[in-house]
Amino acid sequence: MNWPAFAIRHKYTVFALTLAIVFFGLYAKKAIKLELFPDTSPPMVSVITVYPGVAASDVAREVNKPLEEELATIEGVKKISSSSQDGLSIVRVEFNYGKDLNLAAVDVQNAISRIKGSLPAGIQEPQVLKFSSQDKPVLTLALSSDSLDLIALRTLADNEIKNALQLVDGVGAVDVLGGYRRQINVYVDRHRLEALNLSLERIVAAIGATNISLPAGRVTQQEQEYLLRVTQERLDPEELANILLESRGGHNIHLKDVARIEDSSQEQRSSYRFNGKNSVAIQIIKKREANTVEVIDKVKAKLAELEKQFPEVKFAVADDDSIFTLQVVENMAASVRDALIFTTVIILLFLISLNESVVVALSMPLSLLGAIALIKATGLSLNIITLSALILSVGIVVDDSIVVAENIMRHHHELGKDIRTAAIDGAKEIMLPVVAGTATIVAVLVPLLLIGGFVGQMFSPLAKTLIYAISCSLLVSLTIIPLLTVMLGGKRWTAAEKVLGVAIAPFTKAMNSLKDFYALLVVKALQKRKATLLLSLGLVLLSIKLLSLIGMEVLPKMDVGSILISLQTSPASSLQKTAQVVARVEELLDKEPAVVAYSTRIGYEPGTHYMGGTGALGVTQAEITVTLTSRKERKETIWQIEERLRREINRIPDIETFVVKEVGGTAKTSTVAPIDVRITGEDMRVLDYLAGEVLAQLKTVPGAVNLYRSWSLNTPEVNMVVDETRAAALGLTPGEITRQIYAALEGLKASSLQVENRKDTDIVVRYRPEDRDSLESMLALIITSPLGVQVPLRELVHVEIKPAASVVTRENHLPSVDILGYTEGRPFSHVIADVEKALRKVKVPEGYRLEVTGEKADLQESSGDLKRALLVAVVMVYLLLVAQFRSFIHPVTIMMSIPLVLFGVALALLLSGKSVSLPAILGLILLVGTVVRNSIVLVEFIIRSREAGMARDEAIVEAVRVRFRPIMMTALACIVGMLPLALEWALGSERFSPLAITVIGGMLVATLLTMVVIPVVYSLLDDLVVRIRVELTGGKSHGVPVDGGKGIGEV
């Protein structure tokens, strides 16, 4: 179909199309979902099980191991890992990409149901959490009050504020943490209990029996039916105190005779602080399909109502994802604007004509608006990845319009055709190369849509966005551009263009001189073809060597203005001790001028949907999220601030290990740290020893920082061994003794206070704190036999104190230990190479395995996927060229421009200090399509000239002269269009700047070399074909030209 002719004849149809593009593009821009990143995490489900008062090793054996074995039977499981802490089990199941997360969670829940009966009786209900980067809280509120204590504040947050926020449109879940949860504590006096020969179980039973609200059946009276309920609720500590336990000889024993009842709080195993002050936090987790910015705006609107409803509460925003998201979107939108301006300037410099420049410049916003409409229509969001793609596309989408407009003007001015005929003929003449050029870029992007895994999740939105923009640009260039050219009549703004011509005369003169130089250079190159090829080959080999020196990484670091500090205090530290140590770190943050706010979490609070950046925490672990001022508002980078904090924190005593990293410090959310050396085996003592050896070796590696191990055998554990003979004589079993110890120390839930529309308040019975505050008081506990005989615990057990792990980790059914760390100052691949070299010095016993995982595994998997995509892209481009030129030889000529990009890529990365990363490899894939476009234009002209009767070498030189301007114009337009991304002007652009740098370097060098090397390759292959034909025809060439596509194709 002759699109240009159709557009000119049906201008109103084209106008309607243009208005539709503008309308739907602007609508999509307003309605499209905004977020920082799309979800790139693999499908993961975590099972959290609380097992109060049980050591980590026992949790691993009794809970983790059976769960792992059952969960491994689920289809699609890629990896199972677990960690156990004192009283807490976490099992993580990672599924293959493509597994539906909701279905995965159902499968996990079903697996738990199958083995629930074989799990220990003392565990709480296992909590199944779906995990993805979309499940991270988008907004955290910190609540404080001058008039309410932390119990009342937490109660208010649980019962009123949470419920109100849960109803906000787009909110998926609301977590409350921090403060103190209300609990009725019945503190039993051990001595009074012994004197009265009572047990804790008797007290629990008495409270449970007299604090009830139970259905008792129904009664039918005539035509009326009544439901019966027996209610005996004691909602007051004074009422509880009067519960009758026993009557002996006319003397009543009440609960108050053996215990004191306090309306207080649960024993603290976690805390939350905002800017160093104890607070209650409310975390907002949005629904996955919801718009981050819209949800936060709606929550803030509701917050204004809550502030009026609860004036005694101070609401502060501790963390707000919408701030950085909006900053990124606004900055990237500004970069798109800058790219449009820079590209328009290049167009003006080359075309000089205001009419042509305006026509071509209009193609860019139209193509981008069309792309945005398609982004919205296909369910994508505006995020760092899609916005980076839009910036990249600016320099690419203009290529088609430049080539079409330039050829129309050539027909009009040089061939003397009227503007309407020139528009139809000029656009039609160039239509096939333009379509082919667009098809080559689409062809190199399509493989990215077919890749699974992390690479597919990360880069398919970018590939789709580019395909949308390029496809729209093709439509615009072949319809709107010819029509606008005709409507403007080909007239020139003589006076304005004269002034413009004078202003840019130096540039025009320089371009003409460069064109003449290249024409002369091509003549020389044709005379020294072997030398030219050898020099080109030398540059390619040098490029490969330079790339190997540059080093590799998965993704570049990104300054998002948020730091995560994770630390662990000395073994056996209490929550209070950890809080004291954390306060020292908070003092450092108070002195940092770039710190806006910080939130501190210590320990883990069961029932929350999000476990923090490092997973569930024990009381010896803390996590501080630090918000900094915007990158553009501070003098230091986030990494300079991190380095200073590391030095200062390292001086604080009682910190066992700590990590300071930027949020998003790893490419994949499932990767704990870039450096991860994992050791697996059966014996924990051997693993502990090997971990120490590995850690010592890693500390010698330059560039390896923040090194720590996942656990060590340094926590003192009291191990009580039951004297089974003595116990059996009293009718006691080890299990019954353990149960009574647990009841005394951890407490037993006797009942709960139930108030409508409020969370139930538990009534817990346990010994007084002073009766369980030491090992001696624990051994003095009285154990009651089934026969009522009471005996001190010390007479039934003997005690061993031995080192144990505060955390026990397992990987794919085997105990494991990880030595983790980060890189700084050196390329990731170079650090890992030295890590592997250092590990060779560690002797690993038989039955134990040592492997480097972390980002090394991610890099191997992801770079392998991209390299395969590159290979597929090259093959697809070649096949497209074969179809276009009806030749197997001309595509080889054209594709010889691809190796030429390597020198420019290597040089650009080296000068910019960037590593070879996944975005850089993606840039290389994109270059395959973009540099081929220029070669197509050059070779197409040579072929047409020879078909018109021009001699080969003359046609080659003429092609360089005629096509020099459009080739340079499209190349420079592409380069300047990518400058905002390459120079990292926008927040968040660090992650994809290597892509732009790669394209700029490769495009610049390839463009300069293509106009010399491609003519030489063309002439050599042409001579080869002539020789082959002469041999095939018995020494007769018959004077038939062999380069018109048909003859070479036959060969």
SULJOCOR-V255203 format. One line per field, one symbol per residue. burial: b if it has 9 or more other ideal C-beta (glycine too) atoms within 8 Angstrom, else e. A space follows every 50 residues. Layout:
# SULJOCOR-V255203
burial=???
This chain:
# SULJOCOR-V255203
burial=eebbbbbbeebeebeebbeebbebbbbbbeebbbbbbbbbbbbbbbbbbb bbebebbebbebbbbbbbbbbbebebbeebbbbbbbbbbbbbbbbbbebe beebbebbbebbeebeeebeeebeebbbbbbbbebebbbbbbbbbeebeb bbbbbbbbbbbbebbbebebbeebbbbbbbbbbbbbbbbbebbbebebeb bbbbebbbebbbeeeeeeeeeeeeeeebeeeebbeebebbbbbbbeeeee eebbbbbbbebeebbbebbbbbbbebeebbbbbbbbebebbbbbbbbbbb ebbebbbeebeebebbbbbbbbebbbbbbebbbbbbebbbebbbbbbbbb bbbbbbbbbbbbbbebbbbbbbbbbbeeebbbbbbbbbbbbbbbbbbbbb bbbbbbbbbbbbeeeebebebbbbbbbbebbebbbbbbbbbbbbbbbbbe bebbbbbbbbbbbbbbbbbbbbbbbbbbbbbbbbbbebebeeeeeebeeb beebeeebeebeebbeebbebbbebbeebeebbeebeebbebbbebbeeb bbbbbbebbbbbbbbbbbbbbebebebbbebbbbbbbbbeebebbebbbb bbbbbeebebbbebebbbbbbbbbbbbbebbeebeeebbebbbebbebbe ebebbbebbbbbbebbbbbebebbbbbbbbbeebebbbebbbbbbebbee bebbbbbbbbbebebbbeebebbeebbbebebeeeebeebbbbbbebbeb bebeeeeeeebbbbbbbbeebbeeeebbbbbbbbbeeeebbbbeebbebe eeebbbbbbbbebbbbbbbbbbbeebbbbbbbebbbebbeebeeeeebeb ebebbbbbbebbbebbbbbbebbbebbbebbbebbebbbbbbbbbbbbeb bbbbbbbbbbebebbbbbbbbbbbbbbbbbbbbbbbbbbbbbbebbeeeb ebbbbbbbbbbebbbbbbbbbbbbbbbbbbbbeebbbbbbbbbbbbbbbb bbbbbbbebbbbbbbbbbbbbbeebbebbbeebeeeeeeeebbbbebbbe b
